[in-house]
Amino acid sequence: MDKIMICIIGSGNWATTIARNVGRNVMNSQTLDEKVPMYVYEEIVEGRKLTEIINTTHINTKYMPNFELPPNIVAVDDIVTTARDADIIIFAIPPTFVSSCCKTLLGKVKPTAHAVSLIKGFERGDDGQFVLISQIIMRQLKIPCSVLVGCNLAHELAHDHFAEGTVGCRDQKYYRVLHDIFRSPTFRVVVTEDADCVEICSTLRNIIAFAAGCSDGMELNENTKGGIIRRGFLEMLQFVDVFYPGCRMGTFFESCGISDLVTSCYANRNRKLAEAFVKTGKPLSELEHILIPGHEPLGPVTAELVHHMLKKKGLEDKFPLFTTVYRICTGDYPLQRLVETLIKAREDIFHPLHTFQL
C-alpha cells in the first residue's frame, strides 16, 4: 500500500513549529511517507536563499532561528511542486494569501487530497459576512478541508511547553492520521467532526480579545476582564446557535473554545492593539501598521462583520458585548460603555434554535 504523503504550505513561525511535530511523527510511522515538502516563499537572508539555508542547516533562520527542523522537512520554493503529490496538504499561511495560493494550486493537486487549515482568520464575503478559511479552500480546490485550532502559541509549542489543539475533521478516515501527525508528548490534540464550530470559535474570540485589551488599556481590574470573558463566551454560544446550527456544545469546552478564548485575552495581537488604542488615543488604522504590520486587525474587522450579520436579523440587543466592541471601534461609543454593558446585560440566554448536542 502506498504511504500517505504530507506537505506543508507556509514557512512562518507557526508553519515551522508544526513542521517540527509533523516531521518527527512521520519518521516513526509505517503508513506515512517520511519526506515532508514545505513550501517556502523564497527570500534572501544574509546573502543566501532561505530554502538553501533550511535544507542545509535545518533551521528557518528568518522565522524560527533557534529551533532545528527534522532533516526530512524539505524546503521547496515552488508551491505546485510542493503539493502536487501530497495526500494531506497543510495550510499555514496568512489568510490574505489563501485565495491566491488556491488559484495557483487548482487542478494541480490530487483530487483525493485532504486539506488542513491551521489559519486563524477569514475573508469578507460578497454579502458582507465572513467566509471561513476552510470554506475558501474547499470551494477553490474542490477537496475537503479540516482545521486545527486551539490554545497553541507557536513559541510555547516550539519550546515543548504544554499546549492543546482541536482538529475539526471533515472525513472520518483521517481522524487517526490527523491526530497522529500533529500531536507530540507536550501537544495534546483532540479530534472532533464539528469542524465549523472549531473554526468559528477562533474567529469570534478576536472580538472578545479586543474587549479584554480595552479593559487592560483602561487599567480595569481582573474581575472586569473575567466578566468580559464570561459574557463573550456566552455570546459565542448564542452566535453559533443562530448562524451555525447543529454544532455541539462540547466543542466550546475544547481547546478551540474556552482555552483559546482565555489565552487570547491575555496573549493576542488583538488584545495588544486594543490596549494601545486606549492608552495612546491613536486611530486603529495608524496603530495596526505599527503593532501588527502585515496583519489585518481581526478584532475590529470581525466585530464589523459580526455586527452586519446581527443587524440583518435585528439581533444587536441580544449580543451587547459584540455590539459594544463594534461601536467602540467606530467611535460611536465611549470606552466607559464597555463596563456599562457588562453591568446591564440581561442574564437570560438567547437560544432560539435549541440545536446544541452534547
N, C-alpha and C positions, 0 to 999 in steps of 0.2 A: 504494500500500500504506500502511495506517495505521502511524503511528510508534508505537514501544513507549513506553509511559508508565511512569515510575518514581515511587514515593513513598517517603517515609521516616517510620517510626513512631518518634518519640522526638526529644528535643532536648537531651539531656545533652551532656557534653563529647565522648563517643565518637560519638554521633549527629551532632553538629555538625561534628566533624572529618571524618567520612566524607562528610557532605553537601558539604563543600568540594570533595572529589575528584569526587563524582558530578555536582555542578553544573557544574564545569569540563568534564568529559568529554562530557556530553550536548550541550553547546553546540558541540562540534566533531564531532558525529555526524550522518550523513544518515538514520539509521534510528531514532534515539531522540528522543522529544518533549523540547523544550527546557525546558519548565516542570516543576519538581520540587516538588510539595507536601510539606511537612514538618509532621507533627502535633506541636503544642506544647501541653503541659499549661499552661493559662492561669494565669499568676501576675502579680502586681503588683510591678513593680520600680521603685523610686523614683517611685511615683505613676503609672506608665504600664503598660499591658498589655504583656506580653513579646512577644506576636505583633506588636503595633504597632511596638515597638522594632526587632524583627528585620526587618520589612517596610519600614521607613523608613530605618534606619541600616545594615542588612545585617550587624549584629553581635549575637550572642547574649550580651548583657551579663551574664546570670546565670551561664552555664556556661563560655563561652569569650570573655571580654571583649576579648581582644587580637587577635582574628583576624576578618577580614572574610569574609563569605559571598558567593558569586556572586549577582548580582541575580535569577537565575532560580530560586533557592530561595525558596519562598513559604510562610511560616508560616501554619498553619491550626489553629484551636482545636477543631475537631470531627474525631474520628478517622474517622468514616464518610465524611465529605466528602473527607477526605484520600485514602482508599484505594479508594473505590468504582469509579473509572475506571482504576485502575492495573493494568498487566500484570506489573510486578515490585514486590513490597511488601517493603521492607527494614525489619526489626525491630531497633531498637537501644534497648531499654528495660531496666530492671532485671528480673530473672527473676520477681520476685514479682508483676509486673503482667501477665505474658503471658496467663494464663488469662482474666483479666477483659477484657483488650483483645480477645482472640479471641472471647469470648462476644458482645461488642458488634458485632464485625465479621461474625459468622456469618450467611451468606445475603446480605450486603451488598457482597461483593466479586465480581469476575468469576470464574466457575467455571474459567476457563482461566488464572487468575493464578498466578504463581510467587512464593513467599515466599523470603526470605533472612534467616536469623538471624545477627546479629552479637553474640548474647548468650552470655556465658560463665556457665554455671550450669546448674541442673536443678531439677526438682521431686521431691518424695518420692512414690513410687507407693504404692498401697494395700497392696502386698505388701512394703513396706519397702525396695524397691530404688529407685534413682534413675531418673527418666524424663528423657531428653534434651529440651531445649527445642524442637528441630526436630520431634521426635515429637509434642509437645503441639500445636504449630501445625498440623501435618498432620492430626492426629486431630480437632482442633476446627474448622478451617476447610475441611477436605476438599480441600486443594490441596497440591502438592509443596512441600517446603521445603529449600533448600540452606543451607549455613553458610559463614561467613567467620571464620576463627580464625587467630591467629598471633602472632608476636613484634612487636606493634604498640602500644606505649604511646601514648595519644591525644596527649599534649602533645609527644612527639617527632615524631609524624607531622605534627602541625599546624605544627611549625617546619620542615618539609620536610627533616628528618633521614632518613637511610636506614632503612627498615623493610621487613618482609616479611609477607605474609599467604597463607594457603592457603584456597581455596574448595573445599568438598566439594559437588559439584554433582549433583543427582538427576535432571537431564534434560539429555541431550547437546545439545539445541538451544540451551541457554542457556550453554554453555561459553564461547564467544567474548564474548557480551554481558556476562556477569558479570566476566570478566577486564577488559574494556574500561571498564566503569563505575567500578570500584574503583581501578584502577592509577593511578599518577602517575609522573613522572620519578624520584621517590625512593622510591616504594612499589612493591615487586616483588610481583606476585600470580601464584601458580601454581594451576591448576585441576586437580582430580582427581575421579574418580567415587566415591572412598572416603569418603563423607560421614559415616558413623557413626564411623569411626576418627578423622577430623579433629575431630569434636566430643568424643569420649570422651577424647582426649588433653588437651583444655582443661579437662576435669573432673578427671582424675586428678592433674594437675600441682599442684592445690591441696594435696593431701596432702604431696607432696614439698617444696613451698614452705614448708609449716608446719614440717616437719622441719628445713629449712635455717634457718628463723627460730629454732628451738630451739638449733641449733648456734651461731648468732650471739649469742643471749642468754647462752649459757654461755661465750662468747668462745673457742670452739674454733678451730683453725686452718683455713686454706683447703683443705688436703688432706682434712680431715674433711667439709667441705661438698662437695668434689668426690666423695668416696665416697658421700655421700647422693644426689647427682645420678645417679651411675652406678648405684647399687643401685635407686633409684627408677625410672630409665628401664627397667631390666631388668624390674621388677615391672609397669610399664605394659605392656610387650610381653606378659608372661605373662597379665595380666588380660584383655587384648583377645583373646588366643588362646583363653581359656577361655569368655568371656562374649559375645564378638562375632566368632565365627569367620568367616573369609572376607575379613578385612581384609588390606591389602597392607603388607608390611614397609617398602617405600619411603616410605609415608606418615609413618612415625615420624621420618624424616630430612628432612621438610619443615618449614616454619616452625611449623606447628601442633604439631609434636612436640618435637624436641630443642631448637630455638631458643626456643620459648615456655617450655619447662621451665627452661632455664638462666636466662632473663630473670626468670622468676617467682621463682627462688631468690635473686635479688638486688634486685628491684624489684616487690613484690607486697604487697597488703594482708594476705594470709595470713602472709607472712614477717614483716611488721611486727607483727602480732598475736601471733605466737608468741614473737618476741623480747621483747615487753613482758610476756607471760605468764611467761617465765622470770625476767626481771630484777625484776619487781615482786612476783611471788608472788600477784597478784590473780587471782580466778577469771575464766575466759574470758567468762562471762555478763556480768560487770561491764565488762571491757575492750572488748568488742565495741561497747558503746553509746558509749564514749569515742573509740575509734580508728576504727571503721568504721560510724558512725551511718547507719541506713537500709539497711545491707547485712548479709546473713546471713554468718556466719563460715564460708566454704565449705571451709576446710581441715578443721576438726573435724567438720563435718556430712558432708562427703564421706567422711572416714575412718570415720565411724559406719555409713553406708550400705554402703560397700565391705566393711566387716567383716561386716555382716549377710549379704551375698551370699557371702562366703568361708566363713562359718560354716555356711551351709546346705549347702555342698558339702564341708565338712571340710577346707578348704584354708588355714587360718590359718598353719600352719607353713611353707607354700610361699611366703608373702608376709610375711616377717618385718618389713620396714620398714613396710608398711601397717599391720600388726597392732600394732607398737610405737607408732606415732603415735596410733592409736586408744586404746591403753591409757594412754598419757601424758595424753591429753585427758581421760580418765575418772578419772585419778588412781590407776589400778591399777599403773602402772609409774613408777619414779623417772626423772628426766631422764637419769641416767647410763646407763640401759638403751639409749639411742639409740646410743652408741658401741659398747656390747657387742654390739648387733645387727649392726652393720657388721663387727665382728671375727669373729663366729661364724656369719654367714650362709653357707650352702652355696653353692658355686660352680657346681653343675650347674644348668642351666636347666630349669624346669618347663614343658614344651612338649608337652602331651599330644595335641593335635589335629593339629599339623604342617600347619596350613592356610594359612600365610602364603605369599603370592605376592610376587615382587619387582615 
